[in-house]
Amino acid sequence: MNRLLTGCTLACAAILASTGPASAQQDEGALRERALRLMSETPLIDGHNDLPWQFRGRVDNQIAELDISQDLSGMERPTHTDIPRLRAGRVGAQFWSVYIPIGLGGGTPGDVRTVVEQIDLVHRLAARYPADLEIALTPDDVERIFKSGKIASMIGMEGGHSIGNSLGALRATYALGARYMTITHSKNTLWADSATDDPMNDGLSPFGKEVIREMNRLGMLVDLSHVSEATMHDALDVSEAPVIFSHSSCKALTDHPRNVPDDVLERVRDTRGVVMVTFVPSYINEDVAAYGELYDAERARYLEANPGDIEGARRAAGEWAEANPGPKATLADVADHIDHVRAVAGASCVGIGSDYDGIRSLPVGLEDVSTFPDLIVEMLRRGWSDDEIRGLLGENVLRVWREAESVAARLQQERPASDAIMEELDGATTGRGSGEASD
């Protein structure tokens, strides 16, 4: 009997030991090994990174003055992105945002020069760092460049104001390498409503719908991040190709106007699009979103007393935030939004769109581009299969892009380039909008 008890005691001790800290470490190690293996096989495609605007804002696009071949995390004002940390984060392909503030032209042709300069910057970065970066114009390019050991570099325009209300400019930016366009940014264009502005068109104007049709004919991805819900539905009605959300999260979890409501997620599922979940703290955590409203109110108070002093308002709001620290979003919040997209739209309709270098703060655990493997480990911990992870990493985006190319091949046989002019379709209108930081 004693021997039996002793045997049971030893067996129980062995079971406890196997489920203790050492076993947990082994499990964590196995998850990380699995994550890194998957990331070595499938390119992680990040839908949105604003490093190009950092070059413009910090060094006036003088690329030699900001050497991203070095780890820049020790700078006084560190970027979120550089090549060593991209490598550590196992980034396989990056959509570089060629964001320009709408205030530079408010939808007028003055914007086109600036966006062309930002597109040129991305090309120059690839030429400056040829061992690490290479421009990708097609999904096949992405896979070839990834297999060669480089980071595929794609160009995404953030805001329809970038084309100066001109389909000719739209076609020219595509020819220069832009492969998606976000239909609006923080303010309306003359032909599409933003999520964070007062409605002008109740979605898309007639010219706005023609923009979507011409994007389909080109094979340019229609990006619905930043647009109003009415614009989302109008674009989904018009587009013959699947759409993307390059950096948005879920309205059901965080009630922010920049997020995607469930009825739109269902339409994304039905039209085989993809929502690339963003890391913007106020879009993924309700408490942070509420704190953000206080921050914005402080900024607005300063501007009311000092009209036009945008930099002063940012400093004042920043000083207020230092004196009144708020809640923090976390990696787990991002994972919750990824889970929600899967639950509503399906695992084939989700991706990752960080918004690194376009936002002031980041979730705990996702502080820069080196941390992507930690997110993949978390999704594996939550029970995601290898196939689902491959889709999340990049296969879903490549599938949407290929479908957009297929639609374009058909449409180019069916109709010529559109010669529509906004003033003829929409009538005489005037622009509006103000410059804001990208997110």
C-alpha positions as CSV (number, residue, x, y, z in Angstrom):
1,M,0.0,0.0,0.0
2,N,2.8,2.4,0.9
3,R,4.6,1.5,-2.3
4,L,1.3,2.2,-4.2
5,L,0.9,5.6,-2.5
6,T,4.5,6.4,-3.2
7,G,4.1,5.5,-6.8
8,C,1.0,7.7,-7.1
9,T,2.8,10.5,-5.4
10,L,5.7,10.3,-7.8
11,A,3.4,10.1,-10.8
12,C,1.4,13.2,-9.6
13,A,4.6,15.0,-9.0
14,A,5.8,14.2,-12.5
15,I,2.5,15.5,-13.9
16,L,2.7,18.7,-11.9
17,A,6.3,19.2,-13.0
18,S,5.3,18.8,-16.7
19,T,2.7,21.5,-16.4
20,G,4.9,23.9,-14.4
21,P,7.1,26.9,-15.4
22,A,9.6,24.8,-17.3
23,S,6.9,23.2,-19.4
24,A,5.3,26.6,-20.1
25,Q,8.7,27.8,-21.3
26,Q,9.0,24.8,-23.6
27,D,5.5,25.4,-24.9
28,E,6.3,29.1,-25.5
29,G,9.5,28.1,-27.3
30,A,7.6,25.7,-29.5
31,L,5.0,28.4,-30.4
32,R,7.8,30.8,-31.3
33,E,9.6,28.2,-33.4
34,R,6.4,27.5,-35.2
35,A,5.7,31.2,-35.7
36,L,9.1,31.9,-37.2
37,R,8.9,28.8,-39.4
38,L,5.6,30.1,-40.9
39,M,7.0,33.5,-41.3
40,S,10.0,32.0,-43.2
41,E,7.6,30.3,-45.6
42,T,5.0,33.0,-46.1
43,P,5.7,36.8,-46.4
44,L,4.3,38.9,-43.7
45,I,2.7,41.7,-45.6
46,D,2.1,44.8,-43.5
47,G,-0.6,47.0,-45.1
48,H,0.5,50.4,-43.9
49,N,3.7,52.0,-42.7
50,D,4.3,55.8,-42.8
51,L,8.1,55.9,-42.8
52,P,8.1,57.9,-46.1
53,W,6.4,60.8,-44.3
54,Q,9.0,60.6,-41.5
55,F,11.6,61.3,-44.2
56,R,9.7,64.3,-45.4
57,G,9.0,65.7,-41.9
58,R,12.4,65.0,-40.4
59,V,14.9,65.5,-43.2
60,D,12.9,67.0,-46.1
61,N,13.3,63.8,-48.1
62,Q,17.1,64.0,-47.9
63,I,17.4,60.2,-47.6
64,A,21.2,60.2,-46.8
65,E,20.4,62.1,-43.6
66,L,18.3,59.3,-42.1
67,D,20.2,56.0,-42.5
68,I,17.6,53.2,-42.1
69,S,20.4,50.6,-42.5
70,Q,21.1,51.4,-38.8
71,D,19.0,50.5,-35.8
72,L,17.4,53.9,-35.1
73,S,15.7,52.9,-31.8
74,G,18.2,54.8,-29.8
75,M,17.4,58.2,-31.4
76,E,16.1,61.0,-29.3
77,R,12.9,60.7,-31.4
78,P,13.1,57.2,-32.6
79,T,11.3,55.9,-35.7
80,H,9.3,52.7,-35.4
81,T,11.0,51.4,-38.5
82,D,14.5,50.6,-39.9
83,I,16.0,47.7,-41.8
84,P,17.5,45.9,-38.8
85,R,14.2,45.9,-37.0
86,L,12.3,45.0,-40.2
87,R,14.6,41.9,-40.4
88,A,14.0,41.1,-36.7
89,G,10.3,41.4,-37.2
90,R,10.5,39.0,-40.2
91,V,8.7,41.5,-42.4
92,G,8.5,40.0,-45.9
93,A,6.6,42.7,-47.8
94,Q,5.6,46.3,-46.9
95,F,3.1,48.6,-48.3
96,W,4.8,52.0,-47.8
97,S,2.2,54.8,-47.4
98,V,2.8,57.8,-49.6
99,Y,0.6,59.9,-47.3
100,I,0.2,63.6,-47.9
101,P,-1.9,65.9,-45.7
102,I,-5.1,67.0,-47.4
103,G,-4.4,70.6,-46.2
104,L,-1.6,70.9,-48.8
105,G,-4.3,71.3,-51.5
106,G,-7.7,70.3,-50.2
107,G,-8.3,68.1,-53.2
108,T,-6.8,70.5,-55.8
109,P,-4.1,69.6,-58.3
110,G,-1.5,71.1,-55.9
111,D,-1.5,67.7,-54.1
112,V,-0.2,65.7,-57.1
113,R,3.4,67.1,-57.0
114,T,3.7,66.1,-53.4
115,V,2.4,62.6,-53.8
116,V,4.7,62.0,-56.8
117,E,7.7,63.2,-54.6
118,Q,6.7,60.6,-52.0
119,I,6.4,57.9,-54.6
120,D,9.8,58.9,-55.8
121,L,11.1,58.6,-52.3
122,V,10.1,55.0,-52.0
123,H,11.8,54.2,-55.3
124,R,15.0,56.0,-54.1
125,L,15.0,54.1,-50.8
126,A,14.8,50.8,-52.7
127,A,17.7,52.0,-54.9
128,R,19.7,53.1,-51.8
129,Y,19.3,49.8,-50.0
130,P,19.2,47.2,-52.8
131,A,20.4,44.3,-50.6
132,D,17.3,44.7,-48.5
133,L,14.5,46.4,-50.4
134,E,13.0,45.9,-53.9
135,I,10.0,47.5,-55.5
136,A,7.1,45.0,-56.1
137,L,4.4,45.8,-58.6
138,T,2.6,42.5,-58.7
139,P,1.8,39.6,-56.3
140,D,4.3,37.5,-58.3
141,D,6.9,40.1,-57.6
142,V,6.2,39.9,-53.8
143,E,6.7,36.1,-53.8
144,R,9.9,36.3,-55.9
145,I,11.4,39.1,-53.8
146,F,10.6,37.3,-50.6
147,K,12.2,34.1,-51.8
148,S,15.3,36.1,-52.7
149,G,15.7,37.2,-49.1
150,K,14.7,40.8,-49.6
151,I,11.7,42.9,-48.4
152,A,9.2,43.5,-51.1
153,S,8.3,47.2,-51.2
154,M,4.8,48.3,-52.5
155,I,3.4,51.8,-52.6
156,G,0.0,52.8,-51.2
157,M,-1.5,56.3,-51.6
158,E,-3.3,57.5,-48.5
159,G,-6.2,59.7,-49.5
160,G,-8.0,60.4,-52.7
161,H,-7.0,64.0,-52.5
162,S,-3.6,62.7,-53.8
163,I,-5.0,62.6,-57.4
164,G,-6.2,66.2,-57.6
165,N,-9.7,65.1,-58.8
166,S,-8.1,63.8,-62.0
167,L,-8.5,60.3,-63.4
168,G,-5.4,61.1,-65.5
169,A,-3.4,61.6,-62.3
170,L,-4.8,58.4,-60.9
171,R,-3.5,56.5,-64.0
172,A,-0.2,58.3,-63.7
173,T,0.3,57.3,-60.1
174,Y,-0.5,53.7,-60.9
175,A,2.1,53.8,-63.7
176,L,4.6,55.2,-61.1
177,G,4.0,52.1,-58.9
178,A,1.1,53.0,-56.6
179,R,-0.9,49.8,-56.0
180,Y,-3.7,50.9,-53.7
181,M,-5.4,54.2,-52.9
182,T,-7.2,54.9,-49.7
183,I,-10.3,56.7,-50.9
184,T,-10.2,59.4,-48.3
185,H,-8.1,60.5,-45.3
186,S,-9.2,62.5,-42.3
187,K,-11.3,64.9,-44.3
188,N,-13.7,64.5,-47.2
189,T,-12.6,64.8,-50.8
190,L,-15.0,66.6,-53.1
191,W,-16.3,63.2,-54.2
192,A,-16.1,60.9,-51.2
193,D,-17.0,61.2,-47.5
194,S,-14.5,60.5,-44.7
195,A,-15.2,58.7,-41.5
196,T,-14.0,61.7,-39.5
197,D,-15.7,64.6,-41.3
198,D,-19.3,65.9,-41.8
199,P,-21.0,64.1,-44.7
200,M,-21.0,65.9,-48.1
201,N,-22.0,63.3,-50.5
202,D,-23.7,60.6,-48.4
203,G,-20.9,58.3,-49.6
204,L,-19.5,58.6,-53.1
205,S,-20.5,61.2,-55.6
206,P,-21.0,60.2,-59.3
207,F,-17.3,61.0,-59.9
208,G,-16.3,59.1,-56.9
209,K,-18.0,56.0,-58.3
210,E,-16.2,56.5,-61.5
211,V,-12.9,56.6,-59.6
212,I,-13.7,53.2,-58.1
213,R,-14.5,51.9,-61.6
214,E,-11.2,53.2,-63.0
215,M,-9.3,51.7,-60.1
216,N,-10.9,48.4,-61.0
217,R,-9.9,48.8,-64.7
218,L,-6.3,49.6,-63.7
219,G,-6.0,46.8,-61.1
220,M,-5.4,49.3,-58.3
221,L,-6.7,48.0,-54.9
222,V,-9.6,50.0,-53.5
223,D,-8.7,50.8,-49.8
224,L,-11.6,51.7,-47.6
225,S,-9.8,52.6,-44.4
226,H,-10.7,56.2,-43.4
227,V,-13.9,56.3,-45.3
228,S,-17.4,56.8,-43.9
229,E,-19.8,53.8,-43.6
230,A,-21.9,55.2,-46.5
231,T,-18.7,55.4,-48.6
232,M,-17.9,51.8,-47.6
233,H,-21.2,50.6,-48.8
234,D,-21.2,52.7,-52.0
235,A,-17.7,51.4,-52.9
236,L,-18.7,47.8,-52.2
237,D,-21.7,48.3,-54.5
238,V,-19.6,49.7,-57.3
239,S,-16.4,47.7,-57.1
240,E,-16.1,44.6,-59.3
241,A,-12.9,43.5,-57.4
242,P,-12.5,42.7,-53.8
243,V,-11.6,45.7,-51.6
244,I,-9.1,46.1,-48.8
245,F,-9.0,48.0,-45.5
246,S,-5.3,48.7,-45.2
247,H,-5.3,49.8,-41.5
248,S,-8.6,49.5,-39.7
249,S,-10.1,47.5,-36.8
250,C,-13.5,46.4,-35.6
251,K,-16.3,48.8,-34.6
252,A,-18.1,46.1,-32.5
253,L,-15.1,46.0,-30.1
254,T,-14.0,49.7,-30.2
255,D,-16.7,52.2,-31.3
256,H,-14.5,54.5,-33.3
257,P,-15.6,55.9,-36.6
258,R,-12.4,54.6,-38.3
259,N,-13.4,51.1,-37.6
260,V,-15.4,48.6,-39.7
261,P,-18.9,47.7,-38.5
262,D,-20.1,44.1,-38.6
263,D,-22.5,44.6,-41.5
264,V,-19.5,45.7,-43.6
265,L,-17.4,42.8,-42.4
266,E,-20.2,40.6,-43.7
267,R,-20.0,42.2,-47.1
268,V,-16.2,41.9,-47.0
269,R,-16.8,38.2,-46.5
270,D,-19.3,38.0,-49.3
271,T,-17.0,39.9,-51.7
272,R,-13.8,38.1,-50.7
273,G,-12.0,41.3,-49.5
274,V,-9.6,41.7,-46.6
275,V,-9.5,43.8,-43.4
276,M,-5.9,44.5,-42.3
277,V,-6.1,45.0,-38.5
278,T,-4.3,48.1,-37.3
279,F,-2.3,48.8,-34.1
280,V,-3.6,52.4,-33.5
281,P,-4.4,52.3,-29.7
282,S,-7.6,54.4,-29.9
283,Y,-9.0,52.1,-32.6
284,I,-8.4,48.9,-30.6
285,N,-9.2,49.8,-27.0
286,E,-12.3,51.7,-25.7
287,D,-10.5,53.3,-22.7
288,V,-7.7,54.6,-24.9
289,A,-10.4,55.9,-27.3
290,A,-12.1,57.9,-24.5
291,Y,-8.7,59.3,-23.4
292,G,-8.0,60.3,-27.0
293,E,-11.2,62.4,-26.9
294,L,-9.8,64.3,-23.9
295,Y,-6.5,64.8,-25.7
296,D,-8.2,66.1,-28.8
297,A,-10.3,68.5,-26.7
298,E,-7.1,69.9,-25.1
299,R,-5.6,70.4,-28.6
300,A,-8.8,72.1,-29.8
301,R,-8.8,74.5,-26.8
302,Y,-5.3,75.6,-27.7
303,L,-6.2,76.1,-31.4
304,E,-9.3,78.2,-30.3
305,A,-7.0,80.5,-28.4
306,N,-4.2,80.3,-31.1
307,P,-5.8,79.8,-34.5
308,G,-3.6,78.2,-37.0
309,D,-0.8,77.2,-34.7
310,I,-1.0,73.5,-35.3
311,E,2.5,72.7,-34.0
312,G,1.8,74.6,-30.8
313,A,-1.4,72.7,-30.4
314,R,0.5,69.4,-30.7
315,R,3.0,70.5,-28.1
316,A,0.3,71.7,-25.7
317,A,-1.6,68.5,-26.1
318,G,1.6,66.5,-25.6
319,E,2.4,68.4,-22.4
320,W,-1.1,67.7,-21.2
321,A,-0.6,64.0,-21.9
322,E,2.7,63.9,-20.0
323,A,0.9,65.4,-17.0
324,N,-2.1,63.2,-17.4
325,P,-0.9,59.7,-18.5
326,G,-3.7,57.6,-19.9
327,P,-4.5,53.9,-20.3
328,K,-2.5,51.7,-22.7
329,A,-3.6,49.4,-25.4
330,T,-1.9,46.0,-25.7
331,L,-0.9,43.3,-28.1
332,A,-3.9,41.3,-26.8
333,D,-6.2,44.1,-28.0
334,V,-4.9,43.7,-31.5
335,A,-5.3,39.9,-31.3
336,D,-8.9,40.4,-30.1
337,H,-9.7,42.5,-33.3
338,I,-8.0,39.9,-35.5
339,D,-10.2,37.2,-33.8
340,H,-13.3,39.3,-34.4
341,V,-12.6,39.7,-38.1
342,R,-12.2,35.9,-38.3
343,A,-15.4,35.3,-36.4
344,V,-17.5,37.6,-38.7
345,A,-15.8,37.6,-42.1
346,G,-13.7,34.5,-41.9
347,A,-10.1,33.6,-41.6
348,S,-9.6,34.2,-45.3
349,C,-10.5,37.9,-45.0
350,V,-8.0,39.2,-42.3
351,G,-4.6,40.7,-42.5
352,I,-2.2,43.1,-40.6
353,G,-1.9,46.8,-41.2
354,S,0.2,48.3,-38.4
355,D,0.4,52.1,-39.1
356,Y,3.9,52.2,-37.7
357,D,5.5,55.6,-38.0
358,G,2.1,57.2,-38.5
359,I,0.9,57.3,-34.9
360,R,2.1,58.8,-31.6
361,S,1.9,55.8,-29.4
362,L,1.7,52.0,-29.8
363,P,0.3,49.1,-27.9
364,V,2.4,47.5,-25.2
365,G,4.1,44.5,-26.8
366,L,4.0,46.0,-30.3
367,E,6.4,49.0,-29.9
368,D,8.1,48.8,-33.3
369,V,8.4,46.6,-36.4
370,S,10.6,44.1,-34.7
371,T,7.6,42.8,-32.7
372,F,5.5,41.1,-35.4
373,P,6.6,37.6,-34.4
374,D,5.1,38.2,-30.9
375,L,1.7,38.8,-32.5
376,I,1.9,35.6,-34.5
377,V,2.9,33.7,-31.4
378,E,-0.2,35.1,-29.7
379,M,-2.5,34.0,-32.5
380,L,-1.0,30.5,-32.4
381,R,-1.6,30.5,-28.6
382,R,-5.2,31.3,-29.3
383,G,-5.5,28.2,-31.5
384,W,-5.1,29.5,-35.0
385,S,-4.1,26.8,-37.5
386,D,-1.0,27.0,-39.7
387,D,-3.2,27.7,-42.8
388,E,-5.1,30.5,-41.0
389,I,-1.7,32.1,-39.9
390,R,-0.5,31.9,-43.5
391,G,-3.6,33.7,-44.6
392,L,-3.2,36.4,-41.9
393,L,0.5,36.9,-42.7
394,G,0.0,37.6,-46.4
395,E,-1.8,34.9,-48.5
396,N,-5.1,36.7,-48.0
397,V,-3.8,40.0,-49.4
398,L,-2.1,38.3,-52.3
399,R,-5.3,36.5,-53.1
400,V,-7.2,39.8,-53.2
401,W,-4.5,41.5,-55.2
402,R,-4.6,38.6,-57.8
403,E,-8.4,38.8,-58.0
404,A,-8.1,42.6,-58.6
405,E,-5.6,41.9,-61.4
406,S,-7.9,39.4,-63.0
407,V,-10.8,41.8,-62.9
408,A,-8.5,44.5,-64.5
409,A,-7.5,42.1,-67.3
410,R,-11.1,41.6,-68.2
411,L,-12.2,45.2,-67.9
412,Q,-9.3,46.4,-70.1
413,Q,-10.7,44.2,-72.8
414,E,-14.2,45.6,-72.3
415,R,-13.6,49.4,-72.1
416,P,-11.0,52.1,-72.6
417,A,-9.6,54.4,-70.0
418,S,-12.3,56.7,-68.6
419,D,-12.2,60.4,-69.8
420,A,-14.7,61.5,-67.1
421,I,-14.2,64.9,-65.5
422,M,-15.4,65.6,-62.0
423,E,-16.9,69.0,-62.8
424,E,-19.1,67.4,-65.5
425,L,-20.3,64.5,-63.4
426,D,-20.7,66.3,-60.1
427,G,-21.2,70.0,-61.1
428,A,-19.2,72.9,-59.7
429,T,-17.9,72.3,-56.1
430,T,-15.3,73.8,-53.8
431,G,-12.7,72.0,-51.7
432,R,-12.2,72.0,-48.0
433,G,-10.1,70.2,-45.4
434,S,-7.2,70.7,-43.0
435,G,-3.9,69.1,-42.6
436,E,-3.6,66.3,-39.9
437,A,-1.0,63.8,-38.9
438,S,-1.4,60.4,-40.6
439,D,-3.0,57.4,-38.9
